[in-house]
Amino acid sequence: MANLKNKMKNKTYDFLVLGAGGTGLAAAMYAARLGLKTLVLGYTSSTELPIGGVITTTHVVENYPGFTTISGPDLAKNIEEHTRSYKLVTIKGEKATEIKKLKNCFHVKTNKSDYMTKTVLFATGTRWKKLEVPGSSEFENKGISYCALCDGPLFRNKVVSVVGGSDSAAKDALLLTEYAKKVYIIYRSEEIHPEPINMERVKKNKKIEIINNTNVMGINGKEFVESVLLDKKYKGSNELKLDGVFVAIGHVVLSDLAKPLRVRLNSKGEIKINHMTSETNIPGIFAAGDVTDKPFKQLITGVADGCTAAYSAYEYITKKKL
Ligand SMILES: Cc1cc2nc3c(=O)[nH]c(=O)nc-3n(C[C@H](O)[C@H](O)[C@H](O)COP(=O)(O)OP(=O)(O)OC[C@H]3O[C@@H](n4cnc5c(N)ncnc54)[C@H](O)[C@@H]3O)c2cc1C
């Protein structure tokens, strides 16, 4: 233990944030303002989200105070730059792989190094749920995409579908009308459920056609996607010809690293937190943003809970005289 502490001298932090999405970055900023030496682990690669997290995948944000309208990547860049302006914050492109609780601190291993920290914040968010039907793996990046903002321009004058009924699905469909000549929204239940303002926009957009009460059962093509198989006939056929499928059917919560620490999760795998303080059931471990059991998941709610977590971590460190 003494050896480990010695070895880790320059790698010891007050507050270690897992995830460099909006939540983690905002938490780090607040922690630095409270004088905490802070490390943010924000893993990026061609298959992972960039720094800024999932908000970078949306073309327009209209509900973040201070910006009437701003693109997700621009908003994320502003938050990142703001966070980087604090000298007490270090952001590293590393993926946390294991966390161990020691007596009064935590040992965090990554794909490149390892660190000691007095407190940990889970701001790991979620990843896209895959469409698990025949053809979905085969045609990923060959017509199947999980990011309309990233891949939409590849479908200029093509026919595409968005699978899903959430606000994100509706926003994806609206964005895709900028490029595609036709956009179907295929949704398994009675009616899609975006924010009312986006519902209005979808209804008014002549390029969008909604196919409700229908599931995609398979994806067909030769080299690239050519059609989807529906479980119900649409306009007389179970086969819908198209060139692209954008999947927006929800998310898987990235809370696996919390399990060995006995952090309490709900049945969806979300980290249960005290909604006033962002504390988990394990002292010194906090969580905020999309990874938690807060029901309303938006950038602003994640940012707010991230700041609360930073303050709670500060109080924890101060009270325990760590
Ligand atoms: C299409 C779309 C449109 C949206 N539009 C809006 C909008 O208009 N307004 C709004 O307020 N909200 C919007 N949202 C919701 C908003 O984007 C999220 O609620 C918010 O960005 C979540 O932030 P987060 O930091 O909690 O998670 P994320 O942004 O998902 O960040 C988590 C980060 O943690 C990283 N990570 C995970 N595991 C590890 C690990 N082991 N080690 C290191 N890093 C790890 C991930 O790679 C990721 O970068 C939208 C979401 C989507 C998908």
PDBQT file of the ligand as one rigid body, heavy atoms in Angstrom, charges set to zero:
ROOT
HETATM    1  C1  LIG A 401     -29.626  12.886 -31.101  1.00  0.00    +0.000 C 
HETATM    2  C2  LIG A 401     -29.686  13.534 -29.734  1.00  0.00    +0.000 A 
HETATM    3  C3  LIG A 401     -30.167  14.819 -29.603  1.00  0.00    +0.000 A 
HETATM    4  C4  LIG A 401     -30.207  15.456 -28.348  1.00  0.00    +0.000 A 
HETATM    5  N1  LIG A 401     -30.651  16.740 -28.257  1.00  0.00    +0.000 NA
HETATM    6  C5  LIG A 401     -30.604  17.381 -27.063  1.00  0.00    +0.000 A 
HETATM    7  C6  LIG A 401     -30.982  18.770 -26.962  1.00  0.00    +0.000 A 
HETATM    8  O1  LIG A 401     -31.374  19.395 -27.946  1.00  0.00    +0.000 OA
HETATM    9  N2  LIG A 401     -30.892  19.357 -25.748  1.00  0.00    +0.000 N 
HETATM   10  C7  LIG A 401     -30.454  18.691 -24.629  1.00  0.00    +0.000 A 
HETATM   11  O2  LIG A 401     -30.363  19.315 -23.563  1.00  0.00    +0.000 OA
HETATM   12  N3  LIG A 401     -30.125  17.394 -24.691  1.00  0.00    +0.000 NA
HETATM   13  C8  LIG A 401     -30.178  16.711 -25.873  1.00  0.00    +0.000 A 
HETATM   14  N4  LIG A 401     -29.836  15.395 -25.947  1.00  0.00    +0.000 N 
HETATM   15  C9  LIG A 401     -29.484  14.688 -24.687  1.00  0.00    +0.000 C 
HETATM   16  C10 LIG A 401     -28.060  15.060 -24.251  1.00  0.00    +0.000 C 
HETATM   17  O3  LIG A 401     -27.204  14.959 -25.364  1.00  0.00    +0.000 OA
HETATM   18  C11 LIG A 401     -27.584  14.126 -23.134  1.00  0.00    +0.000 C 
HETATM   19  O4  LIG A 401     -28.542  14.065 -22.102  1.00  0.00    +0.000 OA
HETATM   20  C12 LIG A 401     -26.264  14.627 -22.533  1.00  0.00    +0.000 C 
HETATM   21  O5  LIG A 401     -25.392  15.084 -23.537  1.00  0.00    +0.000 OA
HETATM   22  C13 LIG A 401     -25.621  13.503 -21.708  1.00  0.00    +0.000 C 
HETATM   23  O6  LIG A 401     -24.329  13.880 -21.319  1.00  0.00    +0.000 OA
HETATM   24  P1  LIG A 401     -23.429  12.893 -20.426  1.00  0.00    +0.000 P 
HETATM   25  O7  LIG A 401     -22.132  13.623 -20.284  1.00  0.00    +0.000 OA
HETATM   26  O8  LIG A 401     -24.168  12.487 -19.218  1.00  0.00    +0.000 OA
HETATM   27  O9  LIG A 401     -23.201  11.585 -21.304  1.00  0.00    +0.000 OA
HETATM   28  P2  LIG A 401     -22.416  11.431 -22.682  1.00  0.00    +0.000 P 
HETATM   29  O10 LIG A 401     -22.504  12.651 -23.494  1.00  0.00    +0.000 OA
HETATM   30  O11 LIG A 401     -22.883  10.142 -23.261  1.00  0.00    +0.000 OA
HETATM   31  O12 LIG A 401     -20.879  11.297 -22.240  1.00  0.00    +0.000 OA
HETATM   32  C14 LIG A 401     -20.369  10.172 -21.608  1.00  0.00    +0.000 C 
HETATM   33  C15 LIG A 401     -18.925  10.009 -22.040  1.00  0.00    +0.000 C 
HETATM   34  O13 LIG A 401     -18.301   9.023 -21.219  1.00  0.00    +0.000 OA
HETATM   35  C16 LIG A 401     -17.415   8.264 -22.007  1.00  0.00    +0.000 C 
HETATM   36  N5  LIG A 401     -17.141   6.998 -21.348  1.00  0.00    +0.000 N 
HETATM   37  C17 LIG A 401     -17.974   5.950 -21.154  1.00  0.00    +0.000 A 
HETATM   38  N6  LIG A 401     -17.344   4.960 -20.499  1.00  0.00    +0.000 NA
HETATM   39  C18 LIG A 401     -16.083   5.404 -20.274  1.00  0.00    +0.000 A 
HETATM   40  C19 LIG A 401     -14.929   4.825 -19.643  1.00  0.00    +0.000 A 
HETATM   41  N7  LIG A 401     -14.962   3.592 -19.123  1.00  0.00    +0.000 N 
HETATM   42  N8  LIG A 401     -13.785   5.551 -19.596  1.00  0.00    +0.000 NA
HETATM   43  C20 LIG A 401     -13.727   6.812 -20.125  1.00  0.00    +0.000 A 
HETATM   44  N9  LIG A 401     -14.776   7.403 -20.740  1.00  0.00    +0.000 NA
HETATM   45  C21 LIG A 401     -15.938   6.688 -20.807  1.00  0.00    +0.000 A 
HETATM   46  C22 LIG A 401     -18.193   8.112 -23.309  1.00  0.00    +0.000 C 
HETATM   47  O14 LIG A 401     -17.314   7.738 -24.382  1.00  0.00    +0.000 OA
HETATM   48  C23 LIG A 401     -18.777   9.523 -23.472  1.00  0.00    +0.000 C 
HETATM   49  O15 LIG A 401     -17.901  10.378 -24.171  1.00  0.00    +0.000 OA
HETATM   50  C24 LIG A 401     -29.786  14.747 -27.191  1.00  0.00    +0.000 A 
HETATM   51  C25 LIG A 401     -29.329  13.436 -27.315  1.00  0.00    +0.000 A 
HETATM   52  C26 LIG A 401     -29.267  12.820 -28.576  1.00  0.00    +0.000 A 
HETATM   53  C27 LIG A 401     -28.757  11.413 -28.690  1.00  0.00    +0.000 C 
ENDROOT
TORSDOF 0
